Amino acid sequence: MKEKMTEHSIRLFEKKGFSETSITDIVESIGVTKGTFYYYFKSKEQLLMDIHLAYIDELLNEQEKIISTPGKACKDILFDIVHMLLKSIKTKKSSATVFFREMKNLSDEKLAQILPKRDEFRSKIEQVLNSGIESEELRANLDASIISFAILGVANWSYHWFDPNGEKNEQEVADIFMGMILHGIEA
């Protein structure tokens, strides 16, 4: 029931926004009582927090798998991370939208749990870039910190416009993004 309630909430938050979606909207969408809601969640914000944690934790796990693959070139790791982000937008577009758009509705206490995870994800991209600089796969004069933000900006913003059923699939979009990124930073 908790998963069903979460999935319905994600779709409602995506469609109406977190602030405009009431607990009544959530429970009526699946035909349960408010008591059922409060059995699983202390508040609507706790539900939002659970959605955020599930999304970022899954991304971190996938990123770790990509990075820990032995013998992979920096460019391949970066491509795989961008591809994974686009794939997550394809398969979990509603969750991605809620994650990026509704973070502003989390309290400072809740943000203190989410922001370090986002920072960790970005930091790992920066580490990959620094590794590429050290191995001379990438130019020595790059600012890995700024480049990591740029890569995330390009990939994450695509939740606004990327249509997995459109003209380009996530593989093709990742190829375009990485071509644009790498031609600016290749050694």
GIZIHU-V985136 format. One record per backbone hydrogen bond with DSSP energy under -0.5 kcal/mol. CO is the residue of the C=O (numbers start at 1). NH is the residue of the N-H. Records with the same first field share a line. If there is no record, write none. Layout:
# GIZIHU-V985136
CO = NH ; NH
This chain:
# GIZIHU-V985136
1 = 5
2 = 6
3 = 7
4 = 8
5 = 9
6 = 10
7 = 11
8 = 12
9 = 13
10 = 14
11 = 15
12 = 16 ; 17
13 = 17
17 = 21
18 = 21
20 = 22
22 = 26
23 = 27
24 = 28
25 = 29
26 = 30
27 = 30 ; 31 ; 32
33 = 37
34 = 38
35 = 39
36 = 40
37 = 40 ; 41
43 = 47
44 = 48
45 = 49
46 = 50
47 = 51
48 = 52
49 = 53
50 = 54
51 = 55
52 = 56
53 = 57
54 = 58
55 = 59
56 = 60
57 = 61
58 = 62
59 = 63
60 = 64
61 = 65
62 = 66
63 = 67
64 = 68
66 = 69
68 = 70
69 = 72
73 = 77
74 = 78
75 = 79
76 = 80
77 = 81
78 = 82
79 = 83
80 = 84
81 = 85
82 = 86
83 = 87
84 = 88
85 = 89
86 = 90
87 = 91
88 = 92
92 = 96
93 = 97
94 = 98
95 = 99
96 = 100
97 = 101
98 = 102
102 = 105
103 = 106
107 = 111
108 = 112
110 = 113 ; 114
111 = 115
114 = 117 ; 118
115 = 119
116 = 120
117 = 121
118 = 122
119 = 123
120 = 124
121 = 125
122 = 126
123 = 127
124 = 128
125 = 129
126 = 130
127 = 131
128 = 132
129 = 133
130 = 134
131 = 135
132 = 137 ; 138
133 = 136
137 = 187
139 = 142
142 = 144
143 = 147
144 = 148
145 = 149
146 = 150
147 = 151
148 = 152
149 = 153
150 = 154
151 = 155
152 = 156
153 = 157
154 = 158
155 = 158
156 = 159
157 = 160
158 = 161 ; 162
162 = 164
163 = 166
169 = 173
170 = 174
171 = 175
172 = 176
173 = 177
174 = 178
175 = 179
176 = 180
177 = 181
178 = 182
179 = 183
181 = 184 ; 185
182 = 185 ; 186
185 = 139
